[in-house]
Amino acid sequence: MDRIFLHGMRFMACHGVLPHEREVPQTFEADVELSLDLREAGETDDLRSTVNYAEVYELIRHVIEGAPKALIEALAEEAAAQILATFPRIRSVTLTVHKPAAPIAGIFADVGVSITRDRG
């Protein structure tokens, strides 16, 4: 299966379990991989035969910069569901949401969740 990916998308938003996380914006990052057949797009050089990367980016931005959620799992689930609902060519989506400044008492480079959802 072919894939399209967008890595390192960065957004400011207010998500988290703790009260201050829902008031003070922090950085969230996202990576997405879309599985679909790209043969027709490659052969025809026609945008209608693939998925517009800018539209995928905007959908993810809208979810992450949208209504506050307690869990990044919920952000990933909502964005993945919307991607599959919006783009019928996509067979599966893998979405990783990073919260590099998560309030954890310790030294770490990154915290995140990664989910894969397939078209039913």
N, CA, C and O of each residue as an XYZ file, in Angstrom:
480
protein
N       0.846     -1.187      0.000
C       0.000      0.000      0.000
C       0.885      1.242      0.000
O       1.902      1.286      0.691
N       0.505      2.219     -0.754
C       1.234      3.479     -0.836
C       0.868      4.343      0.361
O      -0.108      4.073      1.062
N       1.658      5.379      0.585
C       1.339      6.254      1.705
C       1.750      7.684      1.443
O       2.701      7.964      0.713
N       1.015      8.568      2.052
C       1.315      9.996      2.096
C       1.580     10.301      3.559
O       0.885      9.780      4.431
N       2.568     11.131      3.845
C       2.800     11.479      5.244
C       3.061     12.961      5.412
O       3.596     13.628      4.527
N       2.669     13.453      6.568
C       2.994     14.806      7.017
C       3.573     14.629      8.415
O       2.889     14.141      9.314
N       4.806     15.018      8.596
C       5.474     14.868      9.892
C       5.839     16.233     10.464
O       6.139     17.172      9.727
N       5.807     16.323     11.764
C       6.277     17.532     12.444
C       5.335     18.712     12.391
O       5.778     19.857     12.477
N       4.036     18.461     12.250
C       3.077     19.562     12.306
C       3.054     20.074     13.746
O       3.031     19.281     14.687
N       3.061     21.374     13.914
C       3.144     21.958     15.264
C       2.011     22.955     15.464
O       1.729     23.790     14.604
N       1.365     22.843     16.635
C       0.225     23.686     16.966
C       0.295     24.123     18.423
O       0.939     23.468     19.243
N      -0.363     25.223     18.741
C      -0.511     25.681     20.123
C      -1.966     25.458     20.512
O      -2.882     25.843     19.786
N      -2.168     24.823     21.682
C      -3.533     24.509     22.113
C      -3.568     24.267     23.618
O      -2.533     24.203     24.281
N      -4.775     24.135     24.133
C      -5.003     23.936     25.577
C      -5.706     22.612     25.819
O      -6.935     22.564     25.856
N      -4.953     21.547     25.982
C      -5.521     20.235     26.274
C      -4.795     19.656     27.480
O      -3.598     19.880     27.663
N      -5.517     18.921     28.286
C      -4.896     18.242     29.410
C      -5.880     17.998     30.527
O      -6.995     18.519     30.527
N      -5.449     17.199     31.475
C      -6.263     16.840     32.634
C      -6.207     17.929     33.702
O      -7.200     18.183     34.383
N      -5.066     18.563     33.849
C      -4.883     19.567     34.895
C      -5.502     20.904     34.485
O      -5.468     21.270     33.310
N      -6.065     21.631     35.444
C      -6.740     22.907     35.117
C      -5.868     23.898     34.342
O      -6.344     24.524     33.395
N      -4.600     24.048     34.732
C      -3.764     25.035     34.036
C      -3.482     24.643     32.587
O      -3.208     25.512     31.760
N      -3.543     23.350     32.267
C      -3.313     22.902     30.894
C      -4.449     23.355     29.966
O      -4.257     23.469     28.756
N      -5.612     23.609     30.532
C      -6.759     24.039     29.735
C      -6.846     25.554     29.643
O      -7.750     26.092     29.004
N      -5.895     26.246     30.287
C      -5.887     27.706     30.266
C      -4.662     28.283     29.577
O      -4.745     29.333     28.941
N      -3.529     27.609     29.697
C      -2.271     28.107     29.141
C      -1.903     27.268     27.918
O      -1.660     26.068     28.045
N      -1.859     27.887     26.737
C      -1.510     27.114     25.535
C      -0.126     26.486     25.635
O       0.801     27.068     26.197
N      -0.010     25.301     25.083
C       1.269     24.617     24.995
C       1.397     23.979     23.619
O       0.425     23.890     22.869
N       2.579     23.548     23.307
C       2.851     22.968     21.996
C       2.361     21.531     21.914
O       2.566     20.726     22.822
N       1.710     21.237     20.801
C       1.346     19.870     20.441
C       1.892     19.644     19.041
O       1.851     20.537     18.195
N       2.398     18.457     18.807
C       2.910     18.102     17.491
C       2.142     16.898     16.978
O       1.625     16.101     17.760
N       2.070     16.771     15.669
C       1.355     15.642     15.072
C       2.088     15.139     13.838
O       2.692     15.906     13.089
N       2.015     13.837     13.652
C       2.508     13.165     12.460
C       1.360     12.312     11.936
O       0.661     11.664     12.715
N       1.163     12.307     10.635
C       0.104     11.485     10.067
C       0.646     10.725      8.865
O       1.426     11.256      8.074
N       0.219      9.474      8.744
C       0.519      8.655      7.578
C      -0.800      8.120      7.043
O      -1.597      7.537      7.779
N      -1.014      8.327      5.757
C      -2.249      7.944      5.097
C      -1.943      6.821      4.113
O      -1.065      6.961      3.262
N      -2.655      5.721      4.225
C      -2.460      4.602      3.306
C      -3.548      4.638      2.245
O      -4.739      4.671      2.555
N      -3.119      4.631      0.992
C      -4.039      4.663     -0.132
C      -3.298      4.263     -1.393
O      -2.069      4.199     -1.399
N      -4.026      3.996     -2.452
C      -3.423      3.638     -3.731
C      -3.110      4.919     -4.497
O      -4.011      5.687     -4.833
N      -1.832      5.141     -4.769
C      -1.391      6.365     -5.452
C      -1.028      6.137     -6.929
O      -0.531      7.042     -7.598
N      -1.276      4.944     -7.416
C      -0.895      4.628     -8.802
C      -1.559      5.583     -9.801
O      -0.875      6.140    -10.660
N      -2.864      5.780     -9.704
C      -3.569      6.650    -10.645
C      -3.017      8.077    -10.595
O      -2.826      8.706    -11.636
N      -2.765      8.581     -9.402
C      -2.205      9.936     -9.277
C      -0.834     10.014     -9.931
O      -0.521     10.993    -10.609
N      -0.026      8.995     -9.731
C       1.297      8.980    -10.342
C       1.255      8.889    -11.853
O       2.085      9.483    -12.542
N       0.293      8.148    -12.367
C       0.185      7.971    -13.822
C      -0.469      9.162    -14.506
O      -0.136      9.471    -15.650
N      -1.399      9.841    -13.826
C      -2.147     10.923    -14.466
C      -1.661     12.316    -14.081
O      -1.973     13.294    -14.761
N      -0.897     12.410    -12.992
C      -0.442     13.711    -12.484
C      -1.627     14.626    -12.201
O      -1.592     15.822    -12.493
N      -2.680     14.043    -11.625
C      -3.936     14.756    -11.390
C      -4.249     14.755     -9.894
O      -4.382     13.694     -9.285
N      -4.365     15.944     -9.307
C      -4.645     16.082     -7.879
C      -5.927     15.366     -7.467
O      -6.040     14.909     -6.329
N      -6.893     15.263     -8.376
C      -8.157     14.590     -8.046
C      -7.973     13.098     -7.787
O      -8.879     12.443     -7.272
N      -6.812     12.560     -8.138
C      -6.549     11.134     -7.954
C      -5.794     10.832     -6.668
O      -5.372      9.697     -6.444
N      -5.624     11.838     -5.829
C      -4.887     11.654     -4.576
C      -5.610     12.420     -3.469
O      -6.806     12.693     -3.578
N      -4.899     12.758     -2.427
C      -5.447     13.528     -1.307
C      -4.650     14.821     -1.201
O      -3.420     14.807     -1.248
N      -5.342     15.918     -1.061
C      -4.696     17.227     -0.937
C      -4.071     17.354      0.455
O      -4.782     17.378      1.460
N      -2.748     17.435      0.509
C      -2.029     17.488      1.787
C      -2.440     18.692      2.618
O      -2.542     18.603      3.842
N      -2.676     19.813      1.957
C      -3.058     21.031      2.677
C      -4.407     20.851      3.377
O      -4.606     21.369      4.476
N      -5.322     20.132      2.758
C      -6.619     19.881      3.381
C      -6.485     18.958      4.593
O      -7.176     19.147      5.595
N      -5.608     17.972      4.507
C      -5.353     17.085      5.649
C      -4.767     17.894      6.800
O      -5.189     17.750      7.947
N      -3.794     18.744      6.487
C      -3.174     19.599      7.508
C      -4.233     20.455      8.196
O      -4.271     20.531      9.424
N      -5.083     21.090      7.416
C      -6.102     21.976      7.989
C      -7.089     21.215      8.861
O      -7.531     21.734      9.887
N      -7.435     20.018      8.479
C      -8.340     19.213      9.296
C      -7.696     18.906     10.647
O      -8.330     19.057     11.691
N      -6.448     18.478     10.625
C      -5.743     18.167     11.874
C      -5.581     19.431     12.714
O      -5.775     19.391     13.929
N      -5.230     20.540     12.091
C      -5.094     21.813     12.813
C      -6.408     22.188     13.486
O      -6.424     22.603     14.645
N      -7.501     22.041     12.762
C      -8.815     22.391     13.306
C      -9.133     21.560     14.559
O      -9.658     22.091     15.537
N      -8.820     20.278     14.530
C      -9.084     19.415     15.690
C      -8.173     19.785     16.853
O      -8.645     19.962     17.976
N      -6.884     19.902     16.601
C      -5.941     20.152     17.699
C      -6.107     21.548     18.273
O      -6.003     21.729     19.486
N      -6.360     22.529     17.437
C      -6.547     23.893     17.951
C      -7.995     24.136     18.385
O      -8.343     25.250     18.776
N      -8.825     23.120     18.321
C     -10.233     23.251     18.653
C     -10.528     23.110     20.136
O      -9.699     23.437     20.985
N     -11.714     22.621     20.428
C     -12.211     22.520     21.801
C     -11.253     21.708     22.678
O     -10.754     20.664     22.259
N     -11.001     22.193     23.890
C     -10.090     21.485     24.799
C     -10.571     20.072     25.123
O     -11.765     19.822     25.289
N      -9.623     19.174     25.206
C      -9.888     17.787     25.594
C      -8.939     17.425     26.731
O      -7.860     18.004     26.859
N      -9.341     16.484     27.535
C      -8.492     16.030     28.633
C      -7.328     15.180     28.104
O      -6.206     15.285     28.601
N      -7.591     14.355     27.114
C      -6.604     13.368     26.664
C      -6.168     13.581     25.219
O      -6.974     13.932     24.358
N      -4.874     13.362     24.968
C      -4.410     13.420     23.583
C      -4.938     12.218     22.801
O      -5.006     12.262     21.572
N      -5.306     11.160     23.491
C      -5.950     10.031     22.828
C      -7.235     10.484     22.139
O      -7.543     10.040     21.032
N      -7.983     11.370     22.796
C      -9.224     11.880     22.218
C      -8.953     12.757     20.998
O      -9.714     12.725     20.031
N      -7.877     13.537     21.037
C      -7.499     14.345     19.871
C      -7.186     13.444     18.680
O      -7.670     13.672     17.571
N      -6.375     12.423     18.921
C      -5.988     11.507     17.849
C      -7.208     10.797     17.280
O      -7.344     10.672     16.063
N      -8.087     10.335     18.147
C      -9.277      9.605     17.696
C     -10.176     10.488     16.839
O     -10.644     10.061     15.784
N     -10.417     11.716     17.286
C     -11.284     12.627     16.529
C     -10.678     12.965     15.169
O     -11.374     12.932     14.154
N      -9.405     13.285     15.144
C      -8.765     13.641     13.871
C      -8.753     12.456     12.910
O      -9.036     12.626     11.724
N      -8.433     11.268     13.397
C      -8.403     10.083     12.531
C      -9.794      9.802     11.963
O      -9.930      9.498     10.778
N     -10.815      9.902     12.793
C     -12.188      9.666     12.323
C     -12.589     10.688     11.257
O     -13.217     10.335     10.259
N     -12.229     11.941     11.468
C     -12.578     12.972     10.487
C     -11.829     12.780      9.172
O     -12.385     13.015      8.100
N     -10.582     12.358      9.252
C      -9.808     12.105      8.027
C     -10.484     11.010      7.209
O     -10.683     11.164      6.004
N     -10.836      9.906      7.862
C     -11.478      8.807      7.128
C     -12.840      9.223      6.577
O     -13.224      8.802      5.486
N     -13.568     10.045      7.325
C     -14.886     10.494      6.863
C     -14.788     11.488      5.712
O     -15.678     11.544      4.864
N     -13.726     12.263      5.677
C     -13.589     13.333      4.682
C     -12.946     12.873      3.386
O     -13.273     13.387      2.317
N     -12.040     11.915      3.466
C     -11.256     11.511      2.300
C     -11.494     10.033      1.981
O     -10.825      9.166      2.545
N     -12.436      9.737      1.085
C     -12.804      8.340      0.816
C     -11.696      7.503      0.184
O     -11.762      6.275      0.246
N     -10.686      8.117     -0.418
C      -9.589      7.352     -1.018
C      -8.677      6.711      0.033
O      -7.996      5.725     -0.250
N      -8.666      7.269      1.235
C      -7.763      6.784      2.286
C      -8.303      5.488      2.866
O      -9.462      5.409      3.272
N      -7.441      4.466      2.899
C      -7.840      3.166      3.448
C      -7.539      3.068      4.935
O      -8.289      2.439      5.681
N      -6.449      3.684      5.367
C      -6.148      3.707      6.797
C      -5.321      4.946      7.111
O      -4.659      5.515      6.244
N      -5.380      5.343      8.376
C      -4.644      6.509      8.844
C      -3.927      6.134     10.127
O      -4.505      5.503     11.012
N      -2.670      6.523     10.223
C      -1.921      6.408     11.469
C      -1.605      7.825     11.903
O      -0.976      8.583     11.164
N      -2.036      8.178     13.089
C      -1.862      9.527     13.599
C      -1.152      9.471     14.943
O      -1.561      8.741     15.847
N      -0.095     10.244     15.060
C       0.636     10.361     16.318
C       0.493     11.791     16.806
O       0.740     12.739     16.060
N       0.093     11.941     18.061
C       0.004     13.250     18.695
C       1.040     13.281     19.811
O       1.040     12.431     20.702
N       1.918     14.269     19.746
C       2.987     14.447     20.733
C       2.634     15.601     21.664
O       2.073     16.613     21.244
N       2.974     15.425     22.933
C       2.806     16.491     23.920
C       4.147     16.635     24.636
O       4.321     16.131     25.745
N       5.093     17.325     23.999
C       6.467     17.357     24.514
C       6.638     18.059     25.854
O       7.652     17.861     26.525
N       5.664     18.879     26.259
C       5.768     19.566     27.549
C       4.754     19.011     28.551
O       4.265     19.745     29.410
N       4.441     17.731     28.444
C       3.485     17.118     29.363
C       3.968     17.305     30.805
O       5.168     17.246     31.075
N       3.019     17.532     31.736
C       3.407     17.786     33.126
C       3.783     16.499     33.862
O       3.010     15.966     34.659
N       4.977     16.026     33.575
C       5.503     14.814     34.201
C       6.734     15.207     34.998
O       7.609     15.907     34.488
N       6.809     14.766     36.230
C       7.954     15.085     37.090
C       9.115     14.175     36.713
O       9.315     13.121     37.316
N       9.863     14.588     35.724
C      10.995     13.791     35.275
C      11.529     14.321     33.963
O      10.959     15.228     33.355
N      12.625     13.741     33.548
C      13.276     14.147     32.308
C      12.842     13.185     31.204
O      12.962     11.968     31.340
N      12.338     13.751     30.114
C      11.924     12.948     28.975
C      11.990     13.811     27.722
O      11.926     15.038     27.797
N      12.117     13.167     26.585
C      12.206     13.898     25.323
C      10.833     14.139     24.704
O      10.628     15.148     24.030
N       9.897     13.228     24.925
C       8.616     13.342     24.248
C       7.616     12.400     24.909
O       7.990     11.382     25.492
N       6.360     12.752     24.810
C       5.252     11.900     25.239
C       4.226     11.965     24.127
O       3.996     13.032     23.559
N       3.613     10.855     23.811
C       2.607     10.905     22.778
C       1.817      9.620     22.672
O       2.080      8.639     23.367
N       0.846      9.654     21.786
C       0.069      8.464     21.452
C       0.068      8.304     19.939
O       0.130      9.281     19.192
N      -0.002      7.070     19.512
C      -0.072      6.775     18.094
C      -1.194      5.771     17.882
O      -1.225      4.716     18.516
N      -2.127      6.111     16.973
C      -3.232      5.197     16.692
C      -3.299      4.934     15.192
O      -2.892      5.766     14.381
N      -3.810      3.785     14.848
C      -4.077      3.434     13.451
C      -5.543      3.051     13.353
O      -6.036      2.220     14.115
N      -6.234      3.670     12.403
C      -7.630      3.367     12.163
C      -7.817      3.041     10.686
O      -7.336      3.758      9.808
N      -8.523      1.948     10.434
C      -8.783      1.490      9.076
C     -10.228      1.768      8.705
O     -11.115      1.824      9.557
N     -10.435      1.938      7.423
C     -11.792      2.089      6.938
C     -12.516      0.770      7.142
O     -12.029     -0.281      6.725
N     -13.670      0.821      7.779
C     -14.437     -0.404      8.111
C     -14.842     -1.125      6.894
O     -15.490     -2.169      6.981
